[in-house]
Amino acid sequence: MDKDSDFFLIKKNAPTFIKAKGWKANIITTNFRPHFTNKNADTPFCQMFHHHHYMNKLLFFIFLFPICTAAQNLVVNPSFEQIKPDAVVVPCEFTQYSYDFPRRAAHWTSFRDGTPDLLRAAENCDWLLQVHSGEQCLGIITFLPAEDVGQRTDFHEFVQGQLSAPLKPGLKYKLECWVLNDSVIAKTHLSKVYGPKTPVVPLQSGNLGFCFSVEPFKLNEISPAAIAATKRRPQVNFAEIVGASGSWIKLATTFIPDRPFQHFTVGNFFSDKLTINDLSAEQHKIIEQKNTSLAAPMDKIKRVNYLCIDNVYIALENPPPLPVSLEKALLKDKKYTFNAGVLFDSGKADLRPEAGVELDSLLAFLQKFPDVVLGISGHTDDVGTDEYNLDLSERRAKSVQDYLEIKGVRADHLRSRGFGETRPVAENSTEPGRQANRRVECIVLKN
């Protein structure tokens, strides 16, 4: 064991294309019908589509098997595990207010009309024993007709996520997510809102859409009423019924963006009358006739689809190869060195914007080799006091660790520590020597 790895062991914190104006998508699943339209309307961020295209079982469901890939997931906080400082997520509880979700889920927002849920599983929770991975997932209503709740518009919930880097127009991306449709969760949720005696008819429906935007949507820009007024449509839409009640299933597609999108909104962008579902026309007619005779919203029969969503994944389908020097160095020599001047401004510990290009290569390596445990050590030259240099090196190493964790690397696979000026690799008497000593080293501790 060399001296560089010593401290890490002590410190343990730790194939059909659907072409529309500048947009292509290739949906892959077993009975999904993608819905794309194009009216050549000029909306702020989303393409408008008006053409149905039926697919021949090209989209596939994969039950309960995670995918290993070297491509970088651009979604920030993709599995909803990161929460904001001082936020508390109580197991087995739904959200009560519209502002609860964005105050709890890090890097996600919601809109005024709706109360999306940040759900935390628990062994003693009757309706959510486990999520797809980790401990938390998203929960949204995607089907609840206006007449069932005494409102003017259908009730749908939406959330907005962000990407760590803009999409590159013209390149093909994968979009994947895991979803759970469970009638017990739907009934439990509405009984909390309208009371235990409110009649609920859970159903399975389609139209789970992803609407990409260059800038984030404002609080009042996304709601069933706003969508109806603007005729906003998602660029990617899983139009067919999300079936397999009670089991987590994966939805998958590929698409080619036409703009540098860096935000996306998830939900049902179509009215319930245009959303395919598993109730027959006769069943809908009976429910609607019954509801017209009932005045109180709590007494009306509620046709609802409630989806749990986890592990949202957006990444290049064919990512560029890792830099040969980085992968070779980490696999053969077990060490790779970043020049501190590339990652940080002088005397600073905040990563420079261009540092992401360098660190994304390291991220891709860790995604390609997920069993690797990586040590990150910060080093300085001898300019300044010992205390200052030690603190600066520790904060720089921690900044690199934090960057990788935000991008989805497991915290228990990362170690960080600063050494200040105590481990020079060159003489500090010359500027080239001092520059060589200002560095961040990455050391493979376990593979």
C-alpha positions in Angstrom: 0.0 0.0 0.0 1.5 3.4 -1.0 1.4 6.5 1.0 -1.2 8.1 -1.3 -3.8 5.6 -0.4 -3.0 5.4 3.3 -5.2 8.2 4.4 -8.2 7.1 2.4 -8.4 3.9 4.4 -8.4 5.9 7.6 -10.9 8.5 6.6 -14.2 6.9 5.8 -16.7 9.7 5.2 -17.9 9.4 2.8 -36.1 1.3 -36.0 -38.2 3.9 -37.1 -37.6 7.6 -37.0 -40.4 10.0 -36.6 -39.3 13.2 -38.4 -40.7 16.6 -37.4 -39.4 20.0 -37.9 -35.9 19.7 -36.6 -36.8 16.9 -34.2 -36.4 13.1 -34.5 -37.5 10.5 -32.0 -37.2 6.7 -32.0 -39.4 5.1 -29.4 -38.5 1.6 -28.2 -41.1 -0.5 -26.2 -43.6 -3.4 -26.4 -47.0 -1.8 -27.0 -46.3 1.9 -26.9 -47.6 4.2 -29.6 -45.6 7.4 -29.7 -47.7 10.6 -30.3 -46.0 13.3 -32.2 -47.6 16.3 -34.0 -46.3 19.2 -35.9 -48.4 22.3 -36.6 -45.4 24.5 -37.3 -46.6 26.7 -34.5 -44.1 29.0 -32.8 -44.1 28.2 -29.1 -41.4 29.3 -26.7 -39.7 26.0 -26.2 -41.7 23.0 -27.3 -42.3 21.7 -30.8 -45.9 21.2 -31.8 -47.0 17.9 -33.2 -50.2 16.6 -34.7 -49.3 13.2 -36.3 -50.0 9.8 -34.7 -47.5 7.2 -35.6 -48.1 3.6 -34.7 -45.2 1.4 -33.8 -44.9 -2.3 -34.2 -43.7 -3.4 -30.7 -40.4 -1.6 -31.0 -40.4 -0.2 -27.5 -39.6 -2.7 -24.8 -40.4 -3.1 -21.2 -37.6 -4.5 -19.0 -38.8 -5.7 -15.7 -36.7 -5.1 -12.6 -33.3 -5.2 -14.3 -31.0 -2.2 -14.1 -29.0 -1.2 -17.1 -25.2 -0.7 -16.9 -23.9 1.9 -19.2 -20.9 4.1 -19.5 -22.8 7.0 -20.8 -23.2 10.0 -18.5 -26.7 10.5 -17.1 -27.3 14.3 -17.6 -30.3 14.3 -15.2 -29.4 16.0 -11.9 -30.7 14.0 -8.9 -32.3 11.4 -11.2 -33.6 9.1 -8.5 -34.9 11.8 -6.1 -32.5 10.8 -3.3 -31.0 14.2 -2.8 -33.0 16.6 -0.7 -32.4 20.2 0.2 -30.7 21.3 3.4 -33.0 21.1 6.4 -35.7 19.3 4.4 -37.4 16.2 5.9 -39.2 13.5 4.0 -41.4 11.5 6.2 -41.8 7.8 5.1 -45.3 6.7 3.9 -46.7 10.2 3.5 -48.1 12.3 0.6 -47.5 16.0 0.0 -50.1 18.4 1.3 -49.1 21.7 -0.4 -47.9 22.8 -3.8 -44.7 24.2 -2.4 -43.7 21.1 -0.5 -42.1 19.2 -3.3 -39.7 21.9 -4.6 -38.7 22.7 -1.0 -37.7 19.0 -0.5 -36.4 17.6 -3.7 -33.0 19.0 -4.7 -32.7 20.3 -8.3 -36.4 19.7 -9.1 -39.3 22.1 -9.2 -43.1 22.0 -9.6 -45.9 24.3 -10.5 -48.8 26.1 -8.8 -51.6 23.8 -9.7 -50.7 20.4 -8.2 -49.0 18.7 -5.2 -46.6 16.2 -6.6 -45.2 13.8 -4.0 -41.7 13.0 -2.9 -42.4 9.6 -1.6 -40.2 7.7 0.9 -40.7 3.9 1.1 -40.8 2.1 4.4 -41.1 -1.5 5.5 -44.2 -0.7 7.5 -45.8 1.3 4.7 -48.9 -0.6 3.4 -48.8 1.0 0.0 -45.0 1.6 -0.7 -42.6 -1.0 0.6 -39.8 -0.1 -1.8 -39.0 2.2 -4.7 -37.1 1.1 -7.7 -33.7 2.1 -6.2 -32.7 3.9 -3.1 -35.4 5.1 -0.7 -37.4 7.8 -2.5 -39.3 8.3 -5.8 -41.6 10.8 -7.4 -45.4 10.4 -7.4 -47.8 12.3 -9.8 -51.4 12.2 -10.9 -51.6 11.9 -14.7 -55.4 11.2 -15.1 -58.2 12.8 -13.1 -61.1 14.2 -15.1 -62.4 17.7 -14.3 -66.0 16.5 -13.7 -64.8 13.9 -11.2 -63.5 16.6 -8.9 -65.9 19.5 -9.7 -63.3 21.6 -11.5 -63.1 23.3 -14.9 -60.1 21.4 -16.1 -58.6 18.0 -15.6 -56.3 17.6 -12.7 -52.7 16.6 -13.7 -49.5 17.1 -11.9 -46.1 18.1 -13.4 -42.5 18.4 -12.2 -39.5 20.0 -13.8 -36.0 18.6 -13.8 -32.7 20.0 -15.0 -29.7 18.6 -16.9 -26.1 19.1 -15.9 -25.2 20.2 -19.4 -27.3 21.4 -22.5 -28.3 18.8 -25.0 -26.3 18.9 -28.2 -28.6 19.5 -31.2 -28.3 16.8 -33.9 -27.0 14.0 -31.6 -29.1 11.0 -30.5 -30.0 10.6 -26.8 -31.5 7.9 -24.7 -34.4 8.7 -22.5 -35.4 6.1 -19.8 -37.4 6.0 -16.6 -38.9 3.5 -14.3 -42.6 3.7 -13.5 -45.0 2.0 -11.1 -48.8 2.0 -11.5 -50.5 0.7 -8.4 -54.2 0.9 -7.6 -53.6 0.7 -3.8 -51.4 3.9 -4.0 -54.0 5.7 -6.1 -56.9 4.8 -3.7 -54.8 5.7 -0.6 -53.7 9.0 -2.1 -57.3 10.2 -2.9 -58.7 9.0 0.4 -56.2 11.3 2.1 -57.4 14.2 0.0 -61.1 13.7 -0.2 -61.7 11.4 2.8 -61.9 7.6 3.3 -65.4 7.3 1.9 -64.8 9.0 -1.4 -65.3 6.5 -4.3 -62.2 5.9 -6.4 -61.8 3.9 -9.6 -58.1 3.5 -10.3 -57.2 3.0 -14.0 -54.2 2.6 -16.2 -53.6 5.3 -18.8 -51.0 6.7 -21.3 -49.6 10.1 -22.3 -46.6 10.4 -20.0 -44.7 13.2 -21.7 -41.3 14.9 -21.5 -41.3 18.5 -22.7 -37.8 20.0 -23.1 -37.0 23.7 -22.8 -33.9 25.9 -23.1 -35.0 27.9 -20.0 -37.0 26.6 -17.1 -40.8 27.1 -17.3 -42.3 29.6 -14.8 -44.6 28.6 -12.0 -47.8 29.5 -14.0 -46.7 28.2 -17.4 -47.5 24.6 -16.9 -51.0 23.4 -15.8 -53.8 21.8 -17.7 -55.4 25.2 -18.3 -52.2 26.8 -19.5 -51.4 23.8 -21.7 -54.9 23.9 -23.3 -54.4 27.7 -24.0 -51.0 27.4 -25.5 -51.5 23.9 -27.1 -48.1 23.0 -25.7 -47.0 19.4 -26.5 -44.0 17.3 -25.3 -41.3 16.3 -27.8 -41.3 12.8 -26.3 -44.6 11.2 -25.3 -45.3 7.6 -24.2 -48.9 7.6 -25.5 -50.0 4.1 -24.8 -51.2 2.6 -21.5 -48.5 2.1 -18.9 -49.6 -1.4 -17.8 -48.3 -4.0 -15.4 -50.0 -2.7 -12.3 -48.0 -3.3 -9.1 -44.6 -3.8 -10.8 -41.8 -1.4 -11.7 -41.3 -1.3 -15.5 -38.9 0.7 -17.6 -39.9 3.0 -20.4 -37.2 3.7 -23.0 -36.8 5.8 -26.1 -34.3 7.7 -28.2 -34.6 11.2 -29.6 -32.6 13.8 -31.4 -33.0 17.4 -30.1 -32.9 20.4 -32.3 -32.0 23.0 -29.6 -29.6 23.1 -26.6 -32.3 22.1 -24.1 -31.3 22.0 -20.4 -34.6 21.6 -18.7 -37.5 19.1 -19.0 -41.0 18.9 -17.6 -42.7 15.5 -16.9 -46.5 14.9 -16.9 -49.6 14.4 -19.1 -49.9 17.2 -21.6 -53.2 16.0 -23.1 -56.7 16.2 -21.8 -58.1 13.0 -20.3 -60.6 12.7 -23.2 -57.6 12.3 -25.5 -55.7 10.0 -23.2 -56.1 6.3 -23.8 -57.0 4.2 -20.7 -58.2 0.8 -19.8 -61.8 1.7 -18.9 -64.4 0.9 -21.6 -66.6 3.6 -23.1 -69.6 2.1 -21.3 -67.8 2.3 -17.9 -66.9 6.0 -18.5 -70.6 6.7 -19.5 -71.9 5.1 -16.3 -69.5 7.0 -14.1 -70.2 10.3 -15.8 -73.9 9.9 -15.5 -73.6 9.1 -11.8 -71.3 12.1 -11.2 -73.7 14.6 -12.7 -76.2 13.7 -10.0 -73.8 14.3 -7.2 -73.0 17.9 -6.0 -70.2 17.4 -3.5 -66.7 16.7 -5.0 -66.0 14.2 -2.3 -69.0 12.1 -3.3 -68.2 12.0 -7.0 -66.5 8.9 -8.4 -62.9 9.6 -9.2 -61.2 8.0 -12.2 -57.5 8.3 -11.5 -54.1 7.2 -12.6 -51.3 7.8 -10.2 -47.7 7.1 -11.4 -44.6 6.6 -9.3 -41.5 7.5 -11.3 -37.8 6.7 -10.5 -34.4 6.7 -12.1 -34.9 9.2 -14.9 -32.0 8.8 -17.4 -31.1 11.1 -20.3 -27.7 10.5 -21.9 -26.0 10.3 -25.3 -26.7 7.0 -27.0 -23.2 6.8 -28.3 -20.9 8.7 -25.9 -17.5 9.7 -27.0 -14.7 7.3 -25.9 -12.9 8.1 -22.7 -9.6 9.9 -23.0 -7.0 7.1 -23.5 -4.6 8.8 -21.0 -7.2 9.0 -18.2 -8.5 5.4 -18.5 -5.1 4.0 -19.1 -3.6 5.8 -16.2 -6.3 4.8 -13.7 -6.4 1.2 -14.9 -2.6 0.7 -15.2 -1.0 3.2 -12.8 -4.0 3.5 -10.5 -3.5 7.3 -10.5 -4.5 10.3 -12.6 -3.6 13.9 -12.0 -5.5 17.1 -12.8 -3.7 20.4 -12.9 -5.4 22.6 -10.3 -5.3 25.6 -12.6 -7.6 23.7 -15.0 -10.2 23.1 -12.3 -10.0 26.1 -10.1 -9.2 29.8 -10.2 -6.2 30.9 -8.1 -6.9 30.7 -4.4 -10.4 29.4 -5.0 -12.1 26.0 -4.3 -15.2 26.5 -6.5 -14.9 24.6 -9.7 -14.5 26.7 -12.9 -17.3 26.2 -15.5 -14.9 24.5 -17.9 -13.8 22.1 -15.2 -16.9 20.0 -16.0 -15.3 18.9 -19.3 -12.3 17.5 -17.4 -14.3 15.9 -14.6 -16.9 14.4 -16.9 -14.2 12.2 -18.3 -13.5 11.0 -14.8 -17.3 10.6 -14.3 -17.5 8.5 -17.4 -14.7 6.3 -16.1 -16.5 5.7 -12.8 -19.7 4.9 -14.7 -17.9 2.4 -16.9 -16.2 0.8 -13.9 -18.9 1.1 -11.2 -17.0 -1.0 -8.6 -14.1 1.4 -8.4 -13.5 3.2 -5.1 -11.7 6.4 -5.8 -9.6 8.6 -3.6 -9.4 12.3 -4.4 -6.4 14.2 -2.9 -5.8 18.0 -3.1 -2.3 19.5 -3.1 -0.9 23.0 -3.2 2.5 24.7 -3.6 4.2 26.3 -0.6 3.1 29.9 -1.2 1.0 30.9 1.9 0.7 29.5 5.4 0.5 25.8 6.1 -3.0 26.2 7.5 -4.2 28.1 4.5 -2.8 25.6 2.0 -4.2 22.6 4.0 -7.7 24.2 4.1 -7.6 25.1 0.4 -6.5 21.6 -0.7 -9.2 20.0 1.5 -11.9 22.2 0.0 -10.7 21.6 -3.6 -10.7 17.8 -3.1 -14.2 18.0 -1.6 -15.5 20.1 -4.5 -14.4 17.4 -6.9 -16.1 14.7 -4.7 -19.3 16.8 -4.5 -19.4 17.2 -8.3 -19.2 13.5 -8.8 -21.8 12.8 -6.2 -24.2 15.3 -7.7 -23.7 13.5 -11.1 -24.8 10.2 -9.4 -21.6 8.5 -8.2 -22.2 6.7 -4.9 -20.8 8.6 -1.9 -19.4 5.4 -0.4 -17.2 5.0 -3.5 -15.5 8.3 -3.0 -12.9 9.5 -0.5 -11.4 13.0 -0.3 -8.7 14.7 1.7 -6.3 17.6 1.4 -2.6 17.5 2.0 -1.7 21.1 1.5 2.0 21.6 0.6 3.2 18.4 2.4 3.6 16.1 -0.7 5.3 18.1 -3.5 6.2 16.3 -6.7 8.5 19.1 -7.9 10.7 21.9 -6.4 8.7 24.9 -5.2 11.6 27.2 -6.0 10.5 27.6 -9.7 7.1 28.5 -11.2 6.9 25.3 -13.3 7.6 23.4 -10.1 4.9 25.2 -8.1 2.4 24.7 -10.9 3.1 21.0 -10.9 2.5 20.9 -7.1 -0.9 22.6 -7.5 -2.9 19.5 -8.4 -5.8 17.1 -7.6 -4.8 13.5 -7.7 -7.3 10.7 -8.3 -6.2 7.3 -6.9 -7.9 3.9 -7.5 -8.3 2.4 -4.0 -10.4 -0.6 -5.0 -11.5 -2.0 -8.4 
